[in-house]
Amino acid sequence: MSLKVLVVDDQGIVRAGFAAVIDAEEDMTVVGEAADGAAAVRLAEELAPDVVVMDVRMPELDGIAATRIITGRHDAPRVLVLTTFDLDAYVFDALRAGASGFLLKDVRPCELLQGIRVVAAGESVLAPSATRRLIGHYASGPGTAVPAGSVPELDSLTASQRGVLTLVASGLTNPEIAEQLGITVGTVKSHVNALLRKLGLRDRVQVTILAYDLGLARPNPPAGHL
């Protein structure tokens, strides 16, 4: 089935360009376009897209606030944030708002399309510079900011699930985790799905942020992805 994509950007020519690139793909369809965050929230509910390609700086309601509203709903779409501004606040706020990815607008069309496919599949994607900023933030931070006891759901994880959680937060892919633990990729996927469900998290980005916040993982991921 074709991936349904909602494109959100306050600049008409940019929005049209993204839409044209996406619509040219056989496995994607642009189901709607929005020029501000308020329209994005409304169309996301009306059109039920699989992925929302979201700008950050917009009138009425910015992309971070719109992302938070959209991802807070039941059966929410994935959100891939695209912005011209590679700023720490945008990276952190977008991911904490529930975005599954963060890319800069100067990405090549093939990278944008791959990013859409990746987040639609439940994975995460970050621009290499955003990854460095995110990891650098935690590497130079004062330490654990959130006490583990404030997340009682952690107690419901099995030892295997805890191990997979820390490896996910270290930036390893499912095949890499499977190789390191000596288990099948299917078993890794089962562990990931279970820990996401138990912790009430949407994807690997949120797993990574939680693990760093709790001090369960130290920054040392492969460059360019989480």
SULDAMO-V234610 format. One record per backbone hydrogen bond with DSSP energy under -1.0 kcal/mol. NH is the residue of the N-H (numbers start at 1). CO is the residue of the C=O. Records with the same first field share a line. If there is no record, write none. Layout:
BEGIN
NH=CO, CO
END
This chain:
BEGIN
3=27
5=29
6=51
7=32
8=53
9=34
15=11
16=12
17=13
18=14
19=15
20=16
21=17
22=18
23=19
24=20
25=22
28=25
29=3
31=5
34=7
37=61
40=36
41=37
42=38
43=39
44=40
45=41
46=42
47=43
50=4
51=4
52=78
53=6
54=80
55=8
61=59
63=56
66=62
67=63
68=64
69=65
70=66
71=67
73=70
76=73
78=50
80=52
81=101
82=54
83=103
87=85
91=87
92=88
93=89
94=90
95=91
96=92
97=93
98=95
99=94
100=79
101=79
102=125
103=81
105=83
107=104
112=108
113=109
114=110
115=111
116=112
117=113
118=114
119=115
120=116
121=117
122=119
123=118
125=100
127=102
131=127
132=128
133=129
134=130
135=131
136=132
137=133
138=134
139=135
140=136
145=213
146=213
150=147
151=148
154=151
155=152
156=153
157=154
162=158
163=159
164=160
165=161
166=162
167=163
168=164
169=165
171=168
172=167
177=173
178=174
179=175
180=176
181=177
182=178
183=178
188=184
189=185
190=186
191=187
192=188
193=189
194=190
195=191
196=192
197=193
198=194
199=195
201=196
207=203
208=204
209=205
210=206
211=207
212=208
213=209
214=210
216=211
225=222
END
